[in-house]
Amino acid sequence: MSKLGRRKFLLYGSVGLGTSILLKGCASSEETSTSTTVDSSTGTTVSDSGGDTIKVGILHSLSGTMAISETTVVEAEKLAIEEINAAGGVLGKQIVAIEEDGASDWPTFAEKARKLIDKDNVTTVFGCWTSASRKAVLPVFEEKKHMLWYPVQYEGQECSQNIFYTGAAPNQQIEPAVDWLLANKGKEFFLVGSDYVFPRTANTIIKEQLKAKSGTTVGEDYLPLGDTEVTPIITKIKAALPNGGVIFNSLNGDSNVAFFKQLQGAGLSPDKYPVMSVSIAEEEVRQIGKDYLKDHYASWNYFQTVESPANQKFVEAFKAKYGEDRVTNDPMEAAYIMVYLWKQAVEQAGTTDLEAVRKAAIGQEFDAPEGKVKMLPNHHISKTVRIGQVRDDGLFDIVWSTEKPLDPIPWNQYVPQTKGYACDWTDPNKGGRYKVEKI
């Protein structure tokens, strides 16, 4: 797939704070890829067996610049489905996954979401990575009153009745990372990110947080997603931070490969220019090369090195299915657990009826590899925050963590426009955004 142009990203990716993208369907007369129904316990193509199965959709980028990250969450979702099917399925029925490729293209995501709902009649969809893809499909799920489970940390400033978010809100990843950097690495920050919703909104939050805590934003720059021409950004970093300082990185996809290689080539070593990434995890380290990332940092809720029986089981199961050389990471873990949370909600509801499952999902708890999580009334889950440093083997040493899981705060409390707002889908008088005196 060719790189996505800057104009296309600005149209479908960059939006104002708290604003949803309104995308009109770019439907074509033909599907851009073939849909396959896969029995995830055997990996074989099957036909719909009516009352004996429950169909779910899997919608991620299996091609294009985001495939480096999204193929792994598909594997994690399929592992969860395989385990659930092996244990008897859901409501006595086997889960059948229908996979679609969003192809790192946001109109394609919207088109495929509509297909999964209208043509394939799935009961729910597990999908998306970038906020641009999530924003692209959101109008579809709201129009159809359907259900998306979204597994990746994101910028917040959203609280949809039709989405369950199992990745971190900013107060469960970005904000603690900034606090830790201010206390341990310095007060001068250069912000670098991909040019779409998540990095731009995340950096808006970071700038407000730095102002509130006597930090300084010395520079800010963006690359179109998939762009590998990072030399101008490296030059700007050196000029803005001649004596060293913090680099906060929200690049996604293939851009990270070029960024870290050229950062090292320019002599910007982690002792003087520590990089804190919020989209680099074990799989990206493996693909970029651990020698380029050693001693840099990442903020997540889960690392493969978390010590717990639940994580040991998860890692062993993943490696047994996909290879001993493979690694697990935070988005994979969030994707894995969301399938189980959905299963529990369906079983509590006793049906796949969307409204019944939506109500039953709130309050669901799960002993996840990252630690115990709970789905709250704002459709986000409580999560422990961890900061890791890349070590010689490409895994992360956990150098800091919260003492207990933090409740999610979707509407950011540093940004003036959303300070004092919350959401609660158990109360029709509150819903997706309401004013509170104190959060």
C-alpha positions as CSV (number, residue, x, y, z in Angstrom):
1,M,0.0,0.0,0.0
2,S,1.3,3.5,-0.8
3,K,1.9,6.0,1.9
4,L,-1.1,8.0,3.0
5,G,-0.7,11.6,1.9
6,R,-0.7,14.5,4.3
7,R,-3.9,16.0,2.9
8,K,-5.7,12.7,3.4
9,F,-4.6,12.5,7.0
10,L,-5.5,16.1,7.7
11,L,-8.9,15.4,6.4
12,Y,-9.6,12.1,8.1
13,G,-7.1,12.2,11.0
14,S,-6.6,15.7,12.5
15,V,-9.6,17.1,14.3
16,G,-10.1,19.7,16.9
17,L,-10.1,18.8,20.5
18,G,-13.2,16.9,21.5
19,T,-14.6,16.9,17.9
20,S,-15.6,13.8,16.1
21,I,-14.8,13.3,12.5
22,L,-17.9,13.1,10.3
23,L,-17.1,10.8,7.5
24,K,-19.4,10.1,4.6
25,G,-19.2,6.5,3.4
26,C,-16.7,6.0,0.7
27,A,-18.5,2.9,-0.4
28,S,-17.5,1.4,-3.7
29,S,-19.4,-1.0,-5.8
30,E,-17.0,-3.8,-4.9
31,E,-15.4,-4.8,-1.7
32,T,-11.7,-4.0,-1.6
33,S,-10.9,-7.3,0.1
34,T,-12.5,-10.7,0.5
35,S,-14.3,-11.4,3.7
36,T,-13.6,-14.8,5.3
37,T,-15.4,-16.6,8.1
38,V,-12.8,-18.3,10.2
39,D,-13.4,-20.9,12.9
40,S,-10.7,-19.5,15.3
41,S,-10.3,-22.9,17.1
42,T,-9.2,-24.6,13.9
43,G,-8.2,-21.8,11.6
44,T,-10.4,-23.2,8.8
45,T,-12.9,-21.4,6.7
46,V,-16.5,-22.4,7.6
47,S,-20.0,-21.4,6.6
48,D,-22.4,-19.9,9.0
49,S,-23.9,-22.7,11.0
50,G,-26.9,-20.7,12.2
51,G,-28.0,-21.3,15.8
52,D,-24.8,-23.1,16.8
53,T,-22.5,-20.1,16.4
54,I,-22.1,-16.5,17.5
55,K,-20.5,-14.3,14.8
56,V,-18.1,-11.5,15.8
57,G,-16.1,-9.1,13.6
58,I,-12.4,-8.4,13.8
59,L,-11.4,-5.2,12.0
60,H,-7.8,-4.1,12.0
61,S,-5.1,-3.1,9.5
62,L,-3.5,-6.3,8.1
63,S,-1.8,-4.2,5.4
64,G,-0.3,-0.7,5.1
65,T,1.8,1.2,7.6
66,M,-0.1,0.1,10.7
67,A,0.2,-3.6,10.0
68,I,3.4,-3.6,12.0
69,S,1.3,-3.1,15.1
70,E,-2.2,-4.3,14.3
71,T,-1.6,-7.8,13.1
72,T,-0.5,-8.7,16.7
73,V,-3.8,-7.6,18.2
74,V,-5.6,-9.8,15.8
75,E,-3.5,-12.7,16.9
76,A,-4.4,-11.9,20.6
77,E,-8.1,-11.7,19.8
78,K,-8.0,-15.0,18.0
79,L,-6.2,-16.6,20.9
80,A,-8.9,-15.5,23.3
81,I,-11.6,-16.8,20.9
82,E,-9.8,-20.1,20.6
83,E,-9.6,-20.5,24.4
84,I,-13.2,-19.6,24.9
85,N,-14.3,-22.0,22.2
86,A,-12.2,-24.8,23.7
87,A,-13.9,-24.2,27.1
88,G,-17.4,-24.5,25.6
89,G,-17.9,-21.2,23.8
90,V,-20.4,-18.5,24.8
91,L,-24.0,-19.5,25.8
92,G,-23.1,-23.0,24.6
93,K,-22.2,-21.7,21.1
94,Q,-18.9,-21.4,19.3
95,I,-17.6,-18.0,18.4
96,V,-16.9,-17.5,14.6
97,A,-14.7,-14.5,13.7
98,I,-15.2,-12.7,10.5
99,E,-11.9,-10.8,9.7
100,E,-11.7,-7.6,7.7
101,D,-8.6,-5.5,6.7
102,G,-8.9,-1.8,7.3
103,A,-5.7,-1.5,5.3
104,S,-4.4,1.6,7.3
105,D,-7.0,3.6,5.4
106,W,-9.8,5.3,7.4
107,P,-12.6,5.3,4.8
108,T,-11.9,1.6,4.3
109,F,-12.4,1.1,8.1
110,A,-15.8,2.7,7.9
111,E,-16.8,0.7,4.8
112,K,-15.7,-2.6,6.5
113,A,-17.5,-1.7,9.7
114,R,-20.7,-1.2,7.8
115,K,-20.2,-4.5,6.0
116,L,-19.7,-6.4,9.2
117,I,-22.8,-5.0,10.7
118,D,-25.2,-5.0,7.7
119,K,-24.0,-8.0,5.6
120,D,-22.3,-10.3,8.1
121,N,-24.7,-9.6,11.0
122,V,-22.0,-9.8,13.6
123,T,-23.0,-9.5,17.3
124,T,-20.0,-7.2,18.1
125,V,-16.8,-5.9,16.5
126,F,-13.3,-6.0,18.0
127,G,-11.2,-3.5,16.2
128,C,-9.2,-0.4,15.2
129,W,-5.9,0.9,16.5
130,T,-5.4,4.6,15.5
131,S,-7.8,7.2,16.7
132,A,-8.3,8.2,13.1
133,S,-9.7,4.7,12.3
134,R,-11.9,4.8,15.5
135,K,-13.3,8.2,14.6
136,A,-14.0,6.9,11.1
137,V,-16.1,4.0,12.3
138,L,-17.8,5.8,15.2
139,P,-20.6,7.3,13.1
140,V,-21.3,3.8,11.7
141,F,-21.6,2.3,15.2
142,E,-23.7,5.2,16.4
143,E,-26.0,5.1,13.4
144,K,-26.5,1.4,13.8
145,K,-26.6,1.4,17.6
146,H,-24.0,-1.3,17.4
147,M,-21.0,-2.2,19.6
148,L,-17.2,-1.8,19.1
149,W,-14.6,-3.0,21.5
150,Y,-11.4,-0.8,21.2
151,P,-8.1,-2.1,22.6
152,V,-5.6,0.7,22.4
153,Q,-4.5,3.6,24.6
154,Y,-5.9,6.8,23.2
155,E,-6.2,10.6,23.7
156,G,-9.5,10.5,25.5
157,Q,-11.9,13.4,24.9
158,E,-14.6,10.9,23.9
159,C,-17.1,8.7,25.6
160,S,-19.4,6.8,23.3
161,Q,-22.3,4.6,24.3
162,N,-21.4,2.3,21.4
163,I,-17.7,1.8,22.3
164,F,-16.0,-0.1,25.1
165,Y,-12.4,1.1,25.6
166,T,-10.0,-1.4,27.1
167,G,-6.8,0.7,26.5
168,A,-5.7,3.6,28.6
169,A,-7.2,7.0,28.9
170,P,-4.6,9.8,29.2
171,N,-4.7,9.8,33.0
172,Q,-3.7,6.1,32.9
173,Q,-0.7,6.5,30.6
174,I,0.3,9.9,29.3
175,E,-0.2,12.1,32.4
176,P,1.7,9.7,34.8
177,A,4.6,9.5,32.2
178,V,4.9,13.3,32.1
179,D,4.9,13.4,35.9
180,W,7.6,10.8,36.1
181,L,9.7,12.5,33.5
182,L,9.5,15.9,35.3
183,A,10.6,14.2,38.5
184,N,13.4,12.1,37.0
185,K,14.5,13.4,33.6
186,G,14.1,17.1,33.2
187,K,11.6,19.9,32.5
188,E,12.3,20.7,28.9
189,F,10.2,18.6,26.4
190,F,10.2,18.2,22.6
191,L,7.0,16.6,21.4
192,V,7.1,14.5,18.2
193,G,4.1,12.6,16.8
194,S,2.3,11.3,13.8
195,D,-0.1,13.8,12.1
196,Y,-3.5,12.6,13.2
197,V,-5.9,12.7,16.1
198,F,-4.1,10.8,19.0
199,P,-0.7,12.6,18.9
200,R,-2.1,16.1,18.4
201,T,-4.7,15.7,21.2
202,A,-2.1,14.0,23.4
203,N,0.3,16.8,22.9
204,T,-2.4,19.4,23.7
205,I,-2.9,17.6,27.0
206,I,0.9,17.4,27.6
207,K,1.4,21.1,26.9
208,E,-1.3,22.0,29.4
209,Q,0.1,19.6,32.0
210,L,3.6,21.1,31.6
211,K,2.3,24.6,32.0
212,A,0.5,23.5,35.2
213,K,3.7,21.9,36.6
214,S,6.4,24.3,35.6
215,G,7.7,22.3,32.6
216,T,8.5,23.7,29.2
217,T,7.5,22.7,25.7
218,V,10.6,23.7,23.6
219,G,9.3,22.2,20.3
220,E,6.6,20.2,18.6
221,D,6.6,18.5,15.2
222,Y,4.6,15.9,13.3
223,L,5.0,13.5,10.4
224,P,2.3,12.1,8.2
225,L,1.6,8.5,9.3
226,G,4.1,6.2,7.5
227,D,6.5,9.0,6.5
228,T,10.1,8.1,7.1
229,E,11.7,11.5,6.4
230,V,12.6,12.3,10.0
231,T,15.9,14.2,9.4
232,P,14.2,17.6,9.7
233,I,12.7,16.6,13.1
234,I,16.0,15.4,14.4
235,T,17.6,18.7,13.3
236,K,14.9,20.6,15.2
237,I,15.4,18.5,18.3
238,K,19.1,19.2,18.4
239,A,18.5,22.9,17.9
240,A,15.8,23.1,20.6
241,L,17.6,20.9,23.1
242,P,21.4,21.6,22.5
243,N,22.3,20.3,26.0
244,G,19.8,17.4,26.1
245,G,16.3,17.0,27.3
246,V,13.1,14.9,27.1
247,I,11.7,13.7,23.8
248,F,8.0,12.6,24.1
249,N,7.2,10.4,21.2
250,S,3.7,9.6,19.9
251,L,4.8,8.4,16.4
252,N,2.9,5.4,15.2
253,G,3.7,2.7,12.6
254,D,6.7,2.6,10.3
255,S,7.8,6.2,11.1
256,N,9.3,4.9,14.4
257,V,11.8,2.7,12.5
258,A,13.4,5.6,10.8
259,F,13.1,7.9,13.9
260,F,15.0,5.7,16.3
261,K,17.7,4.7,13.8
262,Q,18.4,8.3,12.8
263,L,18.2,9.4,16.4
264,Q,21.0,7.1,17.2
265,G,22.9,8.0,14.1
266,A,22.7,11.6,15.0
267,G,24.3,10.8,18.4
268,L,21.2,11.7,20.5
269,S,21.8,9.0,23.1
270,P,19.2,8.0,25.8
271,D,21.5,9.3,28.6
272,K,21.0,12.9,27.4
273,Y,18.0,12.6,25.2
274,P,15.7,10.0,26.8
275,V,12.7,9.2,24.6
276,M,9.3,8.4,26.3
277,S,7.1,6.5,23.8
278,V,3.4,5.8,24.2
279,S,3.1,3.7,21.0
280,I,6.3,1.6,21.2
281,A,5.9,-1.8,22.9
282,E,7.7,-5.1,22.8
283,E,6.6,-6.0,19.3
284,E,7.8,-2.7,17.9
285,V,11.1,-3.1,19.7
286,R,11.5,-6.5,18.1
287,Q,10.8,-5.2,14.6
288,I,12.7,-1.9,14.9
289,G,15.7,-3.5,16.6
290,K,16.5,-3.5,20.3
291,D,19.9,-1.9,19.8
292,Y,18.2,1.3,18.6
293,L,15.8,1.4,21.5
294,K,17.9,0.2,24.5
295,D,17.6,2.4,27.6
296,H,14.7,4.5,26.1
297,Y,11.3,4.4,27.9
298,A,7.7,3.6,27.3
299,S,4.6,4.1,29.4
300,W,1.9,1.4,29.3
301,N,-0.3,-0.6,31.6
302,Y,1.1,-4.0,30.7
303,F,4.6,-5.3,29.9
304,Q,5.5,-8.9,29.1
305,T,7.7,-8.8,32.3
306,V,4.7,-8.3,34.6
307,E,5.0,-11.0,37.3
308,S,1.7,-12.7,37.9
309,P,0.1,-16.1,37.4
310,A,-2.4,-14.6,34.9
311,N,0.4,-13.1,32.8
312,Q,2.5,-16.3,32.9
313,K,-0.5,-18.2,31.5
314,F,-1.1,-15.5,28.8
315,V,2.5,-15.4,27.7
316,E,2.9,-19.2,27.6
317,A,-0.4,-19.6,25.6
318,F,0.6,-16.9,23.1
319,K,4.1,-18.3,22.5
320,A,2.7,-21.9,22.2
321,K,0.3,-20.7,19.5
322,Y,2.5,-18.2,17.6
323,G,6.1,-19.2,18.4
324,E,8.6,-19.1,21.2
325,D,10.4,-16.1,19.7
326,R,7.3,-13.9,19.8
327,V,6.6,-11.3,22.4
328,T,3.4,-9.9,24.0
329,N,2.6,-6.2,24.6
330,D,0.0,-3.8,26.0
331,P,-2.4,-3.5,23.0
332,M,-2.3,-7.3,22.6
333,E,-3.2,-7.8,26.2
334,A,-6.0,-5.2,26.1
335,A,-7.3,-6.9,22.9
336,Y,-7.1,-10.3,24.6
337,I,-9.0,-9.2,27.7
338,M,-11.7,-7.4,25.9
339,V,-12.9,-10.6,24.3
340,Y,-13.2,-12.1,27.7
341,L,-15.0,-9.0,29.1
342,W,-17.5,-9.2,26.2
343,K,-18.0,-13.0,26.8
344,Q,-18.7,-12.4,30.5
345,A,-21.2,-9.6,29.6
346,V,-23.0,-11.9,27.1
347,E,-23.2,-14.7,29.7
348,Q,-24.5,-12.4,32.4
349,A,-27.1,-11.0,30.0
350,G,-28.0,-14.5,28.8
351,T,-28.3,-13.2,25.2
352,T,-26.3,-11.4,22.5
353,D,-28.9,-8.6,22.4
354,L,-26.9,-5.4,22.1
355,E,-28.7,-3.4,24.7
356,A,-28.7,-6.2,27.2
357,V,-24.9,-6.8,26.7
358,R,-24.2,-3.1,26.9
359,K,-25.8,-2.9,30.4
360,A,-24.2,-6.2,31.5
361,A,-20.7,-5.1,30.5
362,I,-20.6,-2.3,33.1
363,G,-19.1,-3.7,36.3
364,Q,-17.4,-6.7,34.7
365,E,-14.1,-7.6,36.4
366,F,-11.4,-9.8,35.0
367,D,-8.1,-11.1,36.4
368,A,-6.1,-9.8,33.5
369,P,-2.4,-10.3,32.8
370,E,-1.9,-6.6,33.7
371,G,-3.7,-7.1,37.0
372,K,-7.4,-6.9,38.0
373,V,-9.5,-4.6,35.7
374,K,-13.1,-3.4,36.0
375,M,-15.4,-1.9,33.4
376,L,-16.8,1.4,34.7
377,P,-19.9,3.3,33.8
378,N,-17.9,5.5,31.4
379,H,-17.2,2.4,29.3
380,H,-13.5,2.5,30.2
381,I,-11.6,0.1,32.5
382,S,-9.5,0.7,35.6
383,K,-5.8,0.1,34.9
384,T,-2.4,0.0,36.7
385,V,0.1,2.4,35.1
386,R,3.7,1.2,34.5
387,I,6.8,2.8,33.0
388,G,9.4,0.5,31.4
389,Q,12.9,0.9,30.1
390,V,14.1,-1.2,27.2
391,R,16.8,-3.7,28.2
392,D,19.3,-5.8,26.3
393,D,16.9,-8.5,25.3
394,G,14.3,-6.1,23.9
395,L,11.9,-6.5,26.8
396,F,11.2,-3.9,29.5
397,D,12.4,-3.4,33.0
398,I,9.5,-2.0,34.9
399,V,11.1,1.1,36.7
400,W,7.9,2.5,38.1
401,S,4.2,1.7,38.6
402,T,1.2,2.9,40.5
403,E,0.3,1.1,43.7
404,K,-3.2,0.3,42.5
405,P,-5.3,0.5,39.3
406,L,-6.4,4.1,38.4
407,D,-10.0,4.8,37.4
408,P,-10.2,6.2,33.8
409,I,-11.0,9.9,33.2
410,P,-12.0,10.2,29.5
411,W,-12.6,14.0,29.6
412,N,-9.2,15.6,30.3
413,Q,-8.9,17.7,33.4
414,Y,-5.8,19.7,32.3
415,V,-7.5,21.0,29.1
416,P,-9.8,24.0,29.9
417,Q,-12.5,23.0,27.5
418,T,-13.1,19.6,29.2
419,K,-12.1,20.3,32.8
420,G,-14.9,19.3,35.1
421,Y,-16.6,17.0,32.8
422,A,-17.3,13.2,33.1
423,C,-19.5,10.6,31.6
424,D,-21.8,7.9,33.0
425,W,-23.9,5.6,30.8
426,T,-25.8,4.1,33.7
427,D,-27.6,7.4,34.2
428,P,-29.7,8.8,31.2
429,N,-29.4,12.3,32.7
430,K,-25.6,12.1,32.5
431,G,-24.6,10.0,29.5
432,G,-21.5,10.8,27.5
433,R,-20.7,14.2,29.0
434,Y,-21.9,16.0,32.1
435,K,-20.5,18.7,34.4
436,V,-19.4,17.7,37.9
437,E,-17.9,19.8,40.7
438,K,-15.0,17.5,41.4
439,I,-13.5,14.4,39.7
